[in-house]
Amino acid sequence: MKVALAPTDYTGQTPCGGDSPLRSFLRTETGSTAVLLAAAIAALVWANAGPGSYASFWDTRLSLAVGPYGVSLGLREWVNSGLMTLFFFVVGLEARREFDRGELRERRRLALPLAAGAGGMAVPVALFLALNAGHGTGAGWGVAMSTDTAFALGLLAVLGSRMPPALRVFILMIAVVDDFLSLGVIAFAYSDRVVVPALLVAIGAVLALLLLRRLGVRRGVVDALLGVVAWVAMLESGVEPVVVGLVLGMLTSAAPATRAELERASGVFHRFREQPTSELERDARAGIASAISPNERLQRVYHPWTGYVVVPLFALANAGIELSATGLAHAFTSPVTLGILLAYGLGKPLGIVGGAALITLLSRGRIRLPVGWGAATAGGTLSGVGFTVSLLIASLAFTGPRLDEAKIGVLTTLVLAPVTSSAVTAVIGLLPPALRTRALLGGAETIVDLAVAVDPDRDHVRGPRHAAVTVVEYGDYQCPHCGRAEGVVRELLAGFGDVRYVWRHLPLSDVHPHAQLAAEAAEAAARQGRFWEMHDLLITHQDALTSEDLRGYASGIGLDAVRFEKDLSAHRGAARIAEDVESADLSSVAGTPTFFVNGRRHHGAYDIGGLTVAVHTARERAESRT
């Protein structure tokens, strides 16, 4: 009886498994959108059902003191300046992850999101100022510039099923730039008079933290203490203290673990398994923790909390306004509300597309969008939704009726953005197929993660020698996840006539004692022209890989037994396997199975659905460049 496996059964790796940090980040962002929306609705209901209780509750003072020193803020201020520091800490972590592991690891690609993000802020601000000129409301220009990442990605998940996967990453990169620049605006344009001594204390605490990290001292308690000192000092300096969160996040490395580090962690764990003492248990925990980047560990801890608790609390504290027919009619004739709607509805897409077009023109086409111009326009309309940072700046820029008008404008963007993005998507859908593909995918080259290109004369290739799409797998014959993926690969090849599959060896001898010998057996079979016959037997008989088993497989597929035995005994395939292992290290492969599709590393589930989407995208991109 064949047991059907869910996509989540195809996410494991040896020795490290799970989804990529980026996919986990996206999943939390989109999943928390519903919670955020519910909190905003709850705030509106509360503010209209009991306006007095809503205002008095969030104005309640809460003081924290240690001896003569303390901080006293209203509950809303504790949320806006305190808890939101964690939100921007996560934003900083994601920005650093993009620099170390994501799209921005090629530094030349930084110019595109910078230009698109800056354009997506400058044009909306200009439109807001133009509409508010002479009304005494120009000081609220910062409200009209920031995209809410959670809502933008949530809308993309609902409305963007026809959009290329790269659009999610493009929006995320713009949102990171957006948040970064917005924090600069808050720090310099919406902060009180700066108290220099307190600011110097904050800078000193951050520098001390950076020095400790350079010295290799990583203690969560010490980091937290220095972070609190920096936050309190920044609060006393008059600069909005949420900036501390972004800075600390940006300082947290996201460099991936190397295979050597994983092997060391595995070795420590095996020693603990053989002799489970308290000392070895402590070493095992430290070894395993060291093999995971601090950035990823902290994201896993804090991102769900910010997505499901902090930001919804912020919405509950700030989205509550009293609604009435008269108030709404006044708001929608107010330059503040209309300026915000014009900025987000028209300014955002114009600024993002215009900024991207400008950098493409200045670079003479060397820097291009990772998606087509149609998808970029749809992404610009999806980015035309403001909430978190917009409401934060509104509370700093306005009071009284003007604040309510700004909040109404910001909340209305939650309706405006899906309407405009749906219109753009519908227009793209009316284009002829070839033009539609070009509009969605564009012609930009993607990052090539595979360090050593496929050579049909050297690599083990299954499928057409020259195909539009190449799927490369780094695998281990004793890895159970590789055995599970084998059925997916066969189904993939059966469903596509223009896909070739390449197997490269990565025997993880520290956890799979028979993997190296099995790989050498496959190479011995390859010397007799029977690699794939031996490969199929090895990958489907992972629990029987002893020397005697290998001899039986050789005999079963008709190999010259004497020659096979000599090649295996002399380890004639070891050099060939070592070349594969070296190429895996150059490509930052740390576990098996790891897949590359047209040179681009495939993240997430390697079930038939996940790989099919990757192959379709790679093929369409290849066709769009021909």
Secondary structure, DSSP 8 states (H G I E B T S, - for coil): ------GGGG---BSS-S--HHHHHHHHHHHHHHHHHHHHHHHHHHHHH-HHHHHHHHH-EEEEEETTEEEEEEHHHIIIIIIHHHHHHHHHHHHHHHHHTSGGGSGGGGHHHHHHHHHHHHHHHHHHHHHHTTTT-GGGGGGGS---HHHHHHHHHHH-TTS-THHHHHHHHHHHHHHHHHHHHHHHHS--S--HHHHHHHHHHHHHHHHHHHTT---HHHHHHHHHHHHHHHHHHTS-THHHHHHHHHTS------HHHHHHHHHHHHHHHHS--HHHHHHHHHHHHHTS-HHHHHHHHHHHHIIIIIHHHHHHHHS-----HHHHHHHTTSHHHHHHHHIIIIIHHHHHHHHHHHHHHHTTTSS--SS-HHHHHHHHHHT----HHHHHHHHHH--HHHHHHHHHHHHHHHHHHHHHHHHHHHHHHTS-HHHHHHHHH-S-------SS---TTTSEEES-SS-SEEEEEEE-TT-HHHHHHHHHHHHHHHH-SSEEEEEEE---TTT-TTHHHHHHHHHHHHTTT-HHHHHHHHHH-TT--SHHHHHHHHHHTT--HHHHHHHHHTTTTHHHHHHHHHHHHHTT--SBSEEEETTEE--S--SHHHHHHHHHHHHHHHHHT-
